[in-house]
Amino acid sequence: MADLSKRIAVLALVAAAGCRDSFPPIPGPFDRFYYPVGLAVRRLPPSPSYPVGRTALLVASTNFDLRYDYHVGGALLAVDPDASADALAGDPTLAVLGGVNIGSFGGEVDYLDGACAPLAAADPFVAGGGAKVVVASRGEQAIYLVDMDAEGRLTCDGCAQAVLPQALDPYDVIATCSLPGAGDVARAYVTHLRAPDNVGFLTELDLVLGTSSALYLGAYSTSSGGFDRATGRLFVSAQLPSINLVPLRWFNAVTLPPGGSPALVAHNVAADVHGALTRELAIYRYTDPATQAVTTTGYVRLELFDYDLASRGGGFVPTGGGLGVYDMNPNALGQPLMRLLKVVPICSGTGHVRVLPARQGARALLALTCDVEGTLQFYDDEVGAVVGTIGLDLTTGTPKLGRRPFGLAVEERAAGDCLPGPGSPGPCTRLYVSAFDSSWVNLVELDVAYPGGAAIVKRIGRERD
């Protein structure tokens, strides 16, 4: 009987080896996006072919349904959105500048380039027009530090770094850089959506020293981050808090020694809003044109749930979306006041929140995506309300942006660089909005003075079949 078991085991190994020979791993494709999540936009430096430079859009595909190989089925692509064909006109061909394969279930994307003086001083590649792009894979439990050259080409020669084994699901990436004269800091921080005992971890990558370390933030795993370069503070929301303790934590990432223990400060959002989970944070500084007084306002993305039901052990049942508007002017200790001014109802689902380019003498204008409702909304803090929405097509009843719009990146465009639409031919703001389930990216342009006129001017990428 023992001999028979050994023979079966040997035959199984031979068969497995044969399968590997017959069916090699299929990496994620470079000619399309596939369940995209993270987006980032970078203006490439001028070159002989492009004297004024050109735009590179970075897109992380997740291989969410595991159609491709688990270990290399994800992809990070850099594409030229202007040279790519328009899928709205029937041509989904992408102008791909570069691509690398990563593990499945990728997350957000961020980068540092020559605009970060400490990194440019320490890295000749960056000083020569390159960039360090950071993206994570929950499937591989790894973070990738990808080189992006001045032409948008991507390389990853042994660039994957394993994370602390108990720091699970690396997801959001926040690039941090010190202001001139405020130190030589160029780092990236990665959140971890899960950990044993629901512990909060960040992975810190020092891009100047080339080191990495794990930071412990106490209870509750980490969700999304936001960096305030003016103060050096890194804000981190909690992924799985309790219903009565929803901490928004922060520390000074510029004064933190490499691998040091952060001096944490926290605010309990549950004390302000019963039944809310925190996600992304956006910060805006407004200068009053009459008095020149500067006020700092924070906008916290909230996912609302039925508090009464949850308090009786009924779980977190979603009830909608909200935007918490906070007074973040410094208190007597120099820390953000974190006084809730109001909660604005927004669309339902998860997504991003981004502050759009400043308008003369006006408070913040924000863009938000909501995957459940399939919408892109614009919140104007000058009027205190949502002032524009790109939602459902009234004829077909389907989302104009595609199924589950999520990723969002912002680019200011000069006069003559905007496509026919609102504000042409003058300057405009372009938003890149990825539709996770449709697997394409929309180009939305608007004049920030008239956000209600925002329109989809182009679509790039092939619809997922």
Disulfide bonds with the S-S distance in Angstrom:
Cys116-Cys177 2.18
Cys156-Cys159 1.87
Cys347-Cys370 1.97
Cys418-Cys428 2.26
